[in-house]
Amino acid sequence: MESSQKFSNSKEVIAFLAETFPNCFTLEGEAKPLKIGIFQDLAERLAEEERVSKTLLRSSLRHYTNSWRYLYSIKKGNFRVDLDGNQDAAIEEEHEEHAKKQLDESKAKAAEKRKQAVQANRKKDGRSSAANSGEKAGKSPAGRYNNGTKSKNSRPIKTPPAKLSDADLTVGTSVTVKLGKAPMHAVITEVAKDGVHVQLDTGMVVKVNPQTLRLARSKR
């Protein structure tokens, strides 16, 4: 990236911070608790960096410290670090309690988003099933009983999870993403040009191709 090209989103800024201060910021794995007041340290160290504004730097830092991965690191007994990875103050009990509260609230919001997405998909599936039933009833009596036996055509058809539309690609949308043998629930945390960031129920944030995402739906 050319020095004259400004960063446009938090993802780019966090990647830049992880590259510039690798002993402080990380993109994956266990995060390190940051020194209190580290924004001012960043502002001073990056005073000559034209690619990132203070406004974007502040919002990116907030995005980083609100992630589940970071909140998991705020435990009493752990130590905060400065930009160079040097040990700073120890985590106090009240800081751990505050982080736990934030984490619980974030998980509750994600669960509610997922619940709303499931309910929306149920309504879509219901409308689709009703439309299909109407079409079959209008064409032939195939759905009726024949010699005391139900027609094979009366078996419910499993509808595959719906792909995401452009309107669905927004922060907070509950989705499923396949990162192994089985799909995992996740919530979209950022939409960028080169991919979509989602946060799994485990707290891990990963970047994926939007084509691999599906709307979350209930188990049947």
Number of C-alpha atoms within 10 A of each C-alpha: 7 6 9 9 10 15 18 13 17 21 19 15 21 19 15 16 20 16 14 13 16 15 15 21 24 18 18 11 10 12 20 23 25 24 21 13 9 14 17 12 14 18 16 11 11 15 12 9 13 12 17 22 16 14 8 16 21 17 14 19 17 13 16 20 19 15 19 24 22 22 22 17 20 26 19 14 12 17 19 20 21 22 20 12 16 12 15 15 15 17 19 14 13 11 14 19 14 13 21 17 13 16 20 13 12 15 17 12 14 22 17 14 18 24 16 16 19 19 15 15 18 14 12 13 16 12 12 13 15 11 12 11 13 11 11 14 13 8 8 9 11 14 15 14 11 10 7 7 8 13 14 9 11 13 9 8 8 8 9 8 16 15 15 18 12 8 7 15 19 16 14 19 21 30 29 22 22 13 11 7 6 9 14 15 22 28 26 24 20 20 17 14 6 10 14 20 21 27 23 20 15 12 17 17 22 17 17 16 11 19 12 12 23 21 23 29 22 12 5 4
